[in-house]
Amino acid sequence: MKAIAVNGSPRKGWNTHQALEKALEGAAAAGCETQMYHLIDMNYKGCIGCCGCKRIGNPNFGKCNLKDELTPLLEDIATADVLLVGSPLYLGDVTGMVRNFLERLAFQYLSYDNKPGYFTGKVNCGVIYTMNCPEQFAECQQYAYENNCNLLRQLKGKTEWMMVNETWQWEDYSKYASGMFDVPAKRKRREEVWPLDLQRCFDFGKSLTQD
């Protein structure tokens, strides 16, 4: 079995990256080989609307015809058993990098022929959302969570999501205009709740290896 994680945060080593690492550890504990990709390291575009993936007679029918640094990742996902996507919430949705990635991943398999889609495998997918806001406010963004999962359902496996709330954003809050935050409370939460969040991520990654 193979599990792939796609880090959609521009900040390596921080909340989203750490959460995905733990989720991959969970998948590894269930017997998966694992690999992490960082979108920030790749030079690629979103879907350009060429529709080569839908063109009759095209030898690359049903696959993204745009070739760039995202292409090897898309090909790797097609042979995986588990896909984990992590993103911080920027203005109520995933980062632009993740949106461009999801366009390229999902649209190639979307059928206009009243067929169930062109993907012939099955990949279980999980999305981890990291965010500053408390859980009671994060629930209002339910549409964004479900919309991204709907795109991943083109891969025909089970698709789930989880939230990690009230993350620790900077090492030193005094360097940033951040008067709305109760920094001592956030630090206390980081010490007490973040380890529990990471355990949830571990369990999440492990659960995706099971049908």
Disulfide bonds with the S-S distance in Angstrom:
none
